[in-house]
Amino acid sequence: ERLVILGDFFTYLLYENICRSLFEAHKLLFSFCVAVKILQGDGRINAEEWRFFLSGSSGSQVDALNPDPDWITSAMWRGVASLAKLPAFEGVEASFSSDIAAWRAYFDSAETHQEQIPSGLHERLDPLQRLCVLRSVRPDKVVPGMQDYVKHYIGQRFIEPPPFDIGVSFKDSTNSMPIVFVISPGSDPYDDLLKLATELKMNKKLQAISLGQGQGPIAEKAMTSAMEKGSWILLQNCHLAASWMPKLEAIVEQYVPSEMHRDYRLWLTSLPSPLFPVSILQNSVKMTIEPPRGIKMNMKGSYNNITDPYLDAHPKAPQFKKLLYGLCFFHALLQDRRRFGALGFNIRYEFTAGDLKCCMLQLETYLAKYDEVPYQVLVNLFGHINYGGRITDDWDRRCVLTTLMSIVNEGIMSDTFMLAPGSDCYASPADTSVAGYLESIGDFPLNPHPNVFGLHANADITCAQNETQELCDIMLSLQPKVSTGGGKSREEVIAEVAAGLQARDLKPFPMDEIAARYPLSYEQSMNTVLSQECIRYNRLIRVYNKSLADLLKALKGLIVMSAELEAMATSLYSNQVPAMWAKVAYPSLKPLAAWVDDLARRIEFLQSWDRGGPPPAYWISGFFFPQAFLTGTLQNYARKHKVAIDTVSFAFHVMAQEPNSVAEAPEDGCYVFGMFLEGAVWDPDACLLAEARPKELYSVFPMLWLKPEVDRKPPTSGVYSCPLYKTTTRAGTLSTTGHSTNFVLMIELPSDKPCSGTFSRYAETFSAHWIGRAVALFTTLTY
């Protein structure tokens, strides 16, 4: 009993101490890993089930038919089929068919992680096995499921992290043990430190030095002096002084506690950085500081720094107060929208309190300078310069400007003006004091509905799925590279996967025969497109075949296991695409199994083209480089009609026909299919974009006719300018060809939502509703 009590006490002490040095997103991850490690030590975790939970579907061929494709996605059914291959889950596929209504109810539940698993499975499965079912059926509920798992095995207190307390960390430190604040953009521990120093009567002995160029020697001198006098030294932003870090490490390693004043303390702040000295991290007290999360906390943070005299001193105080409240709300919206990942912004920008401060100063100045409120001037300053100066993606700029213009306009002066949809609490408050504004902010919900950001309710599901995937990827990277113990060894699993992939028998294209059948032709650019695509795929197929053959030889000990092959083996074991394949492949976020299926399908697409001539409709997802195909289509039209290619652009017509029912290609242009829509669905009856269905994150988009036209005038109403991307990451980099590695082209989709104005070279018209929804098309998904 004493050992059990000691074990419990030590486990919680470890959790408490480690927790304060972890970011909020990783605290549950740590608790979960502690619980699993304890159970692994007791031999109560099945290695195969644990591997399935971390890496998901193993992706072997799915034999059983999907019983209801209306709500069971291909990704879910693939996961269930893989799960059924584990002994504990035998018959789970059949139970879907025989008990479809119960499984549908389980899937539709708002609290799936607390529901009974149908077909009597709940009683016979242990908590980890139930998590495996959750991982396959409702991955967005895995995180609350992990919380229940931790609570079940090691207790409620392991899912309630201790609050940030700088005083407790100070008590754990000594004069030879630095205290490190691991910060994130937008956070600053200085005020908390100053408060502690004042309490301990050390505020006169606290010296802060912001590190950067030339500050190293000054910091060194200050540390030497502080060691003698017993002062506190705060070295801020260590990540910016990478070249001085070895010197700091040497100073700390040479500390002799008996020769230093007992009150001396060294405080350090740094963003997570690989250049921060490991020895200091290992021998220091660590704490994390994060900026406030959520619209409510962000707004509170902004208004805590504003005073009544500041508001009342402005010559146009009523207008100033209204616009300032709107500006702070806009800042909070941008900050919190980032949590939705690619749905929020293509690139995660680090908007800071400095951006808000700059906008406040400009608002103050320009409002006083103009007789009328200069809305357009403010929109340009805030949207294009202050916040826009950080934005590198045109589609993100469109989103930010749309959000800003929905707030900074003449309507904001009304007390009934809604800053965001969803609730009356988001109305622009009447002229009041700071306390009155803070009271209005107090009515905000802690977790706002996605609609507040203009997003669909499904955005919360996407956000939760991304969180699950991120946590599983981190846990996967932390797994020991040793035999699993019990069942098959790690090497046997890898060999089995490699042999299965080799059995797919992917053969390179015979380039000489293709060149003879499809020679270089002025009239038909598609011949060149086909040849180039085959060359690219051949390079990938050769790397794929050679690396698998080498890995199998290395596992048998016939050749040396190189670092590259070792990394490849780890990827195969984790159901991830090896880096050496991804380097020569097309952009894809699919796990290994789905990636290989997709590769085989792409090769089949080109083989059928080679055998039977250009298809009547092209599977756009099958192209390595779709931009070349689109240019080839325009080139064919320009050469046929003898017009300059730079005067030709596409018109877009959504077709009612199914791709397989098309017998011949259009006279001009081409039919393309294989696209997926996120954030909305296509209504085939009204031929318009419509709101997405609940829990349906992506929908198949109908076939599209890309019709070339000369000197085409873009429409100014009735359309939404929708970006088409290769992957759901959305963000891409500019390649040497001048094309983005991800963005393909802009497609105009019919819409009945208000559409106004002209915008940038990519998006001639825009519809605020669908921009807020972050509606986009993709050629490939993550499953």
Secondary structure, 3 states (H helix, E strand, C coil): CHHHHHHHHHHHHHHHHHHCCCCHHHHHHHHHHHHHHHHHHCCCCCHHHHHHHHHCCCCCCCCCCCCCCCCCCHHHHHHHHHHCCCHHHCCHHHHHHHCHHHHHHHHHCCCHHHCCCCCCHHHHCCHHHHHHHHHHHCHHHHHHHHHHHHHHHHCHHHHCCCCCCHHHHHHHCCCCCCEEEEECCCCCCHHHHHHHHHHCCCHHHEEEEECCCCCHHHHHHHHHHHHHHCCEEEEECHHHCHHHHHHHHHHHHCCCHHHCCCCCEEEEEECCCCCCCHHHHHCCEEEEECCCCCHHHHHHHHHCCCCHHHHHCCCCHHHHHHHHHHHHHHHHHHHHHHHHHHHCCCCCCCCCHHHHHHHHHHHHHHHHHCCCCCHHHHHHHHHHHHCHHHCCCHHHHHHHHHHHHHHCCHHHHCCCCECCCCCHHHECCCCCCHHHHHHHHHCCCCCCCHHHHCCCCHHHHHHHHHHHHHHHHHHHHCCCCCCCCCCCCHHHHHHHHHHHHHCCCCCCCCHHHHHHHCCCCCCCCHHHHHHHHHHHHHHHHHHHHHHHHHHHHHHHCCCCCCHHHHHHHHHHHCCCCCHHHHCCCCCCCCCHHHHHHHHHHHHHHHHHHHHHCCCCEEEHHHCCCHHHHHHHHHHHHHHHHCCCHHHEEEEEEECCCCHHHCCCCCCCCEEEECCEEECEEEECCCCEEEECCCCCCEEECCCEEEEEEECCCCCCCCEEEEEEECCCCCCCCECCCCCECCEEEEEEEECCCCCECCCCCCCCCECHHHHHCCCEEECCCCC
